[in-house]
Amino acid sequence: YSFLAAKYVEIEKETKRLKIVDMLTEIFRTLLDNAPSDVLPAVYLTSNRLAAPYIPAELGFAGKSLNDAVALAMGKPKSAIAELYRRKGDLGTVIDELANDNEKTQLEEDDYHQ
């Protein structure tokens, strides 16, 4: 999953459609060579699905529960998560931004204590 997530981040930054197709092709070829059983789940995830359309599969997390969990995991107030989500419109982007902020803070604290 980490391989796929990292590739999705790269794709998200790309604006050229043909380049995105090439990147997806590379992902699927890599999976075919190294983990063939992961190709179908990767196709579903890339299609914003958990399974084939005829299989009723949902995670079923309520948005508020997910926001609460993110707030606790990131050590931020729920209101801060809600505000960032309102501005960014994507919880993944909010988490990525907060994770980068936490990483920078940790590096600054490590430098200070040396």
C-alpha positions in Angstrom: 0.0 0.0 0.0 2.8 2.4 0.7 4.1 2.0 -2.8 0.7 2.8 -4.2 0.2 5.8 -1.9 3.6 7.3 -2.8 2.8 6.9 -6.5 -0.6 8.6 -6.0 1.2 11.6 -4.4 3.4 11.8 -7.5 0.4 11.6 -9.8 -1.5 14.2 -7.8 1.3 16.7 -8.6 1.2 16.0 -12.3 -1.0 18.0 -14.6 -0.4 16.4 -18.0 -2.9 13.6 -18.8 -0.5 11.6 -20.9 2.2 11.7 -18.2 -0.4 10.5 -15.7 -1.3 7.6 -18.0 2.4 6.7 -18.2 2.7 6.9 -14.5 -0.3 4.6 -13.9 1.1 2.2 -16.6 4.4 2.1 -14.6 2.5 1.3 -11.4 0.5 -1.5 -12.9 3.6 -3.0 -14.7 5.6 -2.9 -11.4 2.8 -4.6 -9.6 2.4 -7.3 -12.3 6.1 -8.0 -12.0 6.4 -7.9 -8.2 3.0 -8.5 -6.7 0.5 -9.8 -9.3 -2.2 -10.4 -6.7 -2.2 -6.6 -5.9 -3.0 -5.4 -9.4 -6.8 -5.8 -9.1 -7.0 -4.1 -5.7 -4.8 -1.3 -7.0 -7.1 -0.9 -10.0 -10.1 -0.6 -7.7 -8.3 1.9 -5.4 -7.3 3.9 -8.4 -10.9 3.9 -9.5 -12.0 5.2 -6.1 -13.5 1.8 -5.2 -12.8 -0.9 -2.6 -14.1 -3.7 -4.8 -15.9 -4.3 -8.1 -19.0 -2.1 -8.5 -21.4 -5.1 -8.2 -19.9 -5.9 -4.7 -21.4 -3.7 -2.0 -18.2 -2.6 -0.1 -18.0 0.5 2.0 -15.8 1.4 4.9 -18.7 3.1 6.6 -16.8 5.7 8.6 -18.8 8.8 9.3 -17.0 12.0 8.4 -17.2 13.3 12.0 -15.6 10.1 13.4 -12.8 10.3 10.8 -12.2 14.0 11.6 -12.1 13.3 15.3 -9.6 10.4 14.8 -7.4 12.7 12.7 -7.5 15.4 15.3 -6.4 12.9 18.0 -3.7 11.3 15.9 -2.3 14.7 14.9 -2.6 16.2 18.4 -4.7 19.1 17.0 -8.1 20.5 18.1 -11.1 19.2 16.2 -11.9 22.7 15.2 -8.5 23.1 13.6 -9.1 20.0 11.5 -12.5 21.1 10.5 -11.3 24.5 9.5 -8.4 23.1 7.4 -10.8 20.7 5.8 -13.1 23.5 4.9 -10.3 25.4 3.3 -8.5 22.5 1.6 -11.6 20.4 0.7 -9.7 17.1 1.0 -8.9 15.3 4.2 -5.8 13.6 2.7 -4.3 17.0 1.9 -5.1 18.2 5.5 -3.3 15.1 7.0 -0.4 15.6 4.6 0.0 19.2 5.6 -0.3 18.5 9.3 2.2 15.6 9.0 4.7 17.9 7.3 4.2 20.6 10.0 4.7 18.0 12.7 7.8 16.7 11.0 9.3 20.2 10.7 8.5 20.9 14.4 10.1 17.7 15.5 13.3 18.5 13.5 13.4 22.0 15.0 13.0 20.6 18.5 15.8 18.0 17.8 18.1 20.8 16.6 17.3 22.9 19.7 18.2 20.0 22.1 21.5 19.3 20.5 
